[in-house]
Amino acid sequence: GAEPVPDVHQQFALLLADPSVPRLPNDPSIIDVSRLTIEHRKVYNAKVMSLLTEEQLDRYECFRRSSLKEPMRRLVQIIVGGGMPKATDKVIVAMAGVGKVFVGELVEEARR
């Protein structure tokens, strides 16, 4: 028969034991998340998600679903005025990302 698929915790243990997984140069016991392959990142993210409480998971899902691109697009149009070149899309994505982080920080501060 087929071998059972390891659960998230077993997969993460394998990831930690894998010598090919990139580590931080100053501390080889810590995984360098910025250099993980797509497959390793999936395992890492699944482990992190498994550690969240129900409330944290709900908040994370709300964060993932939220988007500030259209409000930022309108704001940029107001500031710049009139026709907006297509190249501004990258600026809007960047501004929306910064705005999302700012809103997240406001929420966290309000929760304290």
URMOJO-V773314 format. One record per residue. N is the residue number from 1. RES is the residue in one letter. PSI is psi as a letter, one per 30 degrees, with the letter a starting at -180 (NA if undefined). OMEGA is omega as a letter, one per 40 degrees, with the letter a starting at -180 (none if undefined). D_FIRST is the distance of its C-alpha to the first C-alpha in Angstrom with 1 decimal. Layout:
n = <N,N>
res = <RES,RES>
psi = <PSI,PSI>
omega = <OMEGA,OMEGA>
d_first = <D_FIRST,D_FIRST>
This chain:
n = <1,2,3,4,5,6,7,8,9,10,11,12,13,14,15,16,17,18,19,20,21,22,23,24,25,26,27,28,29,30,31,32,33,34,35,36,37,38,39,40,41,42,43,44,45,46,47,48,49,50,51,52,53,54,55,56,57,58,59,60,61,62,63,64,65,66,67,68,69,70,71,72,73,74,75,76,77,78,79,80,81,82,83,84,85,86,87,88,89,90,91,92,93,94,95,96,97,98,99,100,101,102,103,104,105,106,107,108,109,110,111,112>
res = <G,A,E,P,V,P,D,V,H,Q,Q,F,A,L,L,L,A,D,P,S,V,P,R,L,P,N,D,P,S,I,I,D,V,S,R,L,T,I,E,H,R,K,V,Y,N,A,K,V,M,S,L,L,T,E,E,Q,L,D,R,Y,E,C,F,R,R,S,S,L,K,E,P,M,R,R,L,V,Q,I,I,V,G,G,G,M,P,K,A,T,D,K,V,I,V,A,M,A,G,V,G,K,V,F,V,G,E,L,V,E,E,A,R,R>
psi = <l,k,k,k,k,k,l,e,e,e,e,e,e,e,e,e,f,j,f,f,k,k,l,k,e,f,j,f,f,k,k,j,e,f,g,k,l,e,e,e,e,e,e,e,e,e,e,e,e,f,f,k,l,e,e,e,e,e,e,e,e,e,e,e,f,l,k,g,e,e,e,e,e,e,e,e,e,e,e,e,k,b,k,k,l,e,f,f,e,e,e,e,e,e,e,e,e,e,e,e,e,e,e,e,e,e,e,e,e,e,f,NA>
omega = <i,i,i,i,i,i,a,a,i,i,i,i,i,i,i,a,a,a,i,i,a,a,i,a,a,i,a,i,a,i,i,a,a,a,i,i,i,a,i,a,i,i,a,a,i,i,i,a,a,a,a,i,i,i,i,i,i,i,i,i,i,i,a,a,a,i,i,a,a,i,i,i,i,i,i,i,i,a,a,a,i,a,a,a,a,a,a,i,i,i,a,i,i,a,i,i,i,i,a,i,i,i,i,i,i,a,a,i,i,a,a,none>
d_first = <0.0,3.8,6.5,9.1,12.1,15.1,18.0,21.5,22.8,20.1,20.4,24.1,24.0,22.2,24.9,27.6,26.4,26.1,29.3,29.3,29.9,33.6,35.8,39.4,41.8,43.8,40.9,37.7,36.0,36.2,34.0,36.2,34.8,37.2,35.4,31.7,29.6,28.5,24.9,26.3,28.7,26.1,24.5,28.0,29.2,26.3,27.1,30.8,30.2,28.3,31.4,33.9,35.4,35.5,39.0,38.3,35.3,37.7,40.4,38.0,36.9,40.6,41.4,38.7,39.9,43.6,45.5,49.0,49.2,51.5,53.8,54.1,54.8,57.6,58.9,59.0,60.8,63.4,63.9,63.9,65.5,65.2,62.8,59.9,58.5,54.8,54.5,55.0,51.4,50.3,53.0,52.0,48.4,49.6,52.1,49.6,47.3,50.2,51.2,47.8,47.8,51.4,50.5,47.6,50.0,52.5,50.0,48.9,52.6,53.4,50.7,52.4>
